[in-house]
Amino acid sequence: VPLQASGGGLVQAGDSLSLSCAASGHTFSLFNTAWFRQDPGKEREFVAALRQGDTNAYYASSVKGRFTISRDMAKNTVHLQMFSLKPEDTALYYCALKANRPISSAITLAATWDYWGQGTQVTVSS
């Protein structure tokens, strides 16, 4: 599944940014979706996820209350709205999909997710 992530950029601490992820030819409502991020030399880190059929989303403790993951059915995209950004949020952000609904305990593992976008860079200056 080709995924295209966009919306990254350079912002100051406290600013907001919205990332988008589009899947060509596929409907996001049929998929489980997630966002991860990665710093050079570090492992890919879970940020947020939405499972098919769930009402509530999953968030890493470091972003809970500041980030919101959502689906836009009309535009067939998944968004990650980021508020009150901090320098430690600086990373390459990836969107990911999985056709089969993952178990909750596996959501935060990068190996759980089947398809990945190319990443979009978010840089937060202090």
Summary of the structure (lengths in Angstrom):
residues: 126
radius of gyration: 13.4
end to end distance: 36.3
largest distance: 39.8
contacts: 381
relative contact order: 0.31
helix: 10%
strand: 47%
